[in-house]
Amino acid sequence: MADTNKEAVVEESRGNRKVRQGIVVSNKMEKTVVVKIERRVQHPIYGKVVLRTKKFKAHDIIGCDEGDRVEIMETRPISRDKCWRVTQILEKVK
């Protein structure tokens, strides 16, 4: 009973982690995928909506394929480039 309360307190104090959705661009590395995230931003002067893309390296133990739509979550640094992990596959490529 005491262990359950302790775990609940740890999860509450951890805080919110960033969660993003994107498309797997590469899965050539072992246990790592490259995820492309696109966001639409309004240009500060002209007002036109511009597409901004960024690539993240994420730790993958699920086994994603290129083209899959995945959800990634921020985590502690796993390597020099990796501080995200794949939490779930939202849509598999056919």
Secondary structure, DSSP 8 states (H G I E B T S, - for coil): -HHHHHHHHHHHHH----EEEEEEEEEEETTEEEEEEEEEEE-TTT--EEEEEEEEEEE-SS---TT-EEEEEE-S--SSS--EEEEEEEE---
